[in-house]
Amino acid sequence: MKRQMTGAKMIVQALIDQGVDTVFGYPGGAVLPIYDEVFQQNSIKHILVRHEQGAVHAAEGYARSTGKPGVALVTSGPGATNAVTGLTDALMDSIPIIVLTGQVPTFMIGSDAFQEADTVGITRPCTKHNWLVKETDKLSSVVHEAFHVATSGRPGPVLIDIPKDVQFATGIYTPKTTSTSHYQPQVKGDLEEITELVAAIEKAKRPVFYTGGGVINSGPAASQLLRELVEATGFPITSTLMGLGCYPASGDKWLGMLGMHGLYEANMAMHGCDLMINIGARFDDRITGVIDSFSPKSKKAHIDIDASSINKVIRVDIPILGDVAHVLEDLLKIWKSRGRKTNSEAVAKWWKQIEEWRSVDCLKFEQKGKVIKPQYALSRLEALTKDHDRYICTEVGQHQMWAAQYLGFEDPNRWMTSGGLGTMGYGFPASIGVQMAHPDATVINVAGEASWLMNMQEMGTAMQYNLPVKQFILNNERLGMVRQWQELLHGERYSQSWSESLPDFVKLAEAFGAKGILCSDPDDLDDAIMEMLNHDGPVIFDCLVEKHENCFPMIPSGKAHNEMLMGDADTQNAIDAKGSVLV
Amino acid sequence: MSALKIKKGATSHSAYNLRPNFSDVVERHTLAVLVENEPGVLARVIGLFSGRGYNIDSLTVAEVDHTGHLSRITIVTSGTPQVIEQIKAQLGRIISVHDVHDLTVEGASVERELAMFKVAGKGDHRVEALRLADIFRANVVDSTLESFIFEITGAPEKIDAFADLMRPLGLIEVARTGVAALSRGD
């Protein structure tokens, strides 16, 4: 039966048919018809954010923590342009979100109308795909196609721009059907290539699994298969920032995160391995260090669903185009059928070498005196929350790296951080999205005071919906990572990297009607964290920490994995002129 | 699709070479990109090239399948083999792109371009221009007492050569369509 309805109703109906339960948004003139439909239904919860960037990050947090696409609804013009940072963030980190924007009516497009912007033009490079829908009859099928595109292949953000007259007009609703889209990315890997990887696994003397966000995006089955593969082969495993949780941090094969601020043993294993198995990672520059000296002696295999990721940065020997779960399933099948062989003697020797690197204990620190070290704060947060049903978000900077180093993730989808784009201001709205999806979980945003201020307006959202998100702010009154680079690269000239006139965070919390906790004494820290956890409602935790602490280990710009800085003593002339142009 | 002689779904097998060579030699490749004929699709393709710093030596686009809403974009680009592989993979990622074919590596192909040359002159120059046009099988499509417009079709090298010859004879304006290309045989 053909169903006639308005474009605005179609949007809501299509979202319901797609299984959407939550939309993050902010109304405005060009989306009023859709908001009118939102008002007249009870299937979808609408969360009113305080800034459109917050809506998109919240949708990202929702998506990353559930594996389902997140949805944001904003108005034309400034609503759309404010969404751009979130869209770019989602594109860089392959997060499936659908952003719906209002547009001026079709007959006014191009006339520089009030709150008009060329939204599809502006967002073309920061979406996986976008649509301007000029006919109401096409609206519902575009929404269904948008969900298909956002979630298939390498996931990513999509945007639908909907002129106001299209929302008012009546058309025929197309129900959700199995996709007839020509966009059907290949998920099965080439069996010959997979067999070649199996042969390499059988022979490897110094293997390492290098995993990334692709494992998490592939779904829970991928993490399960990865765990099976790691246990069965006994090979060491490291992960990028985006992949934390795909293998449990408590697992004995776990080397910790790799990369610029990765663990010594992880980076040394990457440098010294003879077989590198990249599963769903993309050889990002934060991972590789200087390309010419990246893992010089290894054979490299790369499993990725995106053909453009393969051989983009690092030349690989065994390319496998496909979805992680599908490829790992075939890989395990073939490896088992060939007798589950590994070179266990050589691998045992490799582990002995790794244990030596591990014994360096690169994350050790000493908490002495009356000033809280940020590492200590995160160690205590880890100790006091690891048994919780816990989700961690972060902002961007030193605190983010310390969180990745000192917090342990046992499962996928528990760690929400802005990896590729490095968006300060991501974490707080993301924590709101996570808490919406997991109302009973402990959701903590590990933040720096500077990042957190970038989207602090979302306190209003947290209060309105009584979302008990915990804002754990490591306050050093500095842009810590900028300060660290100025110390290493710019002769300790700290240009604009400290914040004067910071707010009193406790009073700020109280101004919103939330709870604020100030902690400056290491002896009070445990009690203060418990007070935060036990409070049923949003908390701003102002943790005053050592102001000049640097984040180590660190691969300085222009250096290789085996040239890490382990502490302040190593930093003299650590970066040469060639390295200093890198970011 | 039959009119285009391009097999459906060929993209993942034919255009991408996941085991490319990594030489530093810059190569010229002609790519045939079959796209959905919809607003903004050309901007997606051009934006990819400008955003990622790739070269466009020539680009032509026109609808080739009205019922299937498909347009064919022919791009001549240059880069090292690794860059060419990246360009193809990045093009393949665009949702509106149905197929990417690298005519330079997928067997023999034919390339043609149409150009118009306005040549102004008197006396011997005018006669010589006509004589050369005849040799190049260029047609006169407009004439005044002091100028000709020649129309010429051929491979880009032939058109370059004709332009070189016309320059001293009073060439004042050129319009070129860019390359259209098809692979040979079935």
Interface residues (C-beta under 8 A of the other chain):
Chain A: V120 G121 R124 P125 K128 H129 L132 V149 R154 H182 Y183 Q186 D306 A307 S308 I310 N311 K312 R315 P319 L321
Chain B: S12 Y16 L18 R19 P20 F22 P39 G40 A43 R44 G47 G51 Q82 E85 Q86 A89 Q90 G92 R93 I94 I95 S96 H98
